Amino acid sequence: MRDVFAPVSKRVDGFGIENGSVVVDFGCGPGSYIERASRAVGDTGKVYAVDVHELAIKSVKAKARKKSLNNVIPLLSTGYPMIPTIRTWRTP
């Protein structure tokens, strides 16, 4: 249903991805965004498709191979690391 109201193409185009960009699709699932992102970054860019589920990565690999998306790099993650807290110190 989400694609009826907000197609992938409109969502990806709204991210402002430019030719030559590097995109990371965390939690890529079956790769709903990779084809549009691949076209957006062009031949000089990269799309890293990351997921913790092996079946998701297999799906992305198959889709990338079938559609010749040579700039898509599927990566199986062992988990999503915690993002460290950044503190800003001010001198009095």
Secondary structure, DSSP 4 states (H G I P E B T S, - for coil): -HHHHS-HHHHHHTTT--TT-EEEEET-TTTTTHHHHHHHH-TT-EEEEEES-HHHHHHHHHHHHHTT-TTEEEEE-S-PPPPPPP------
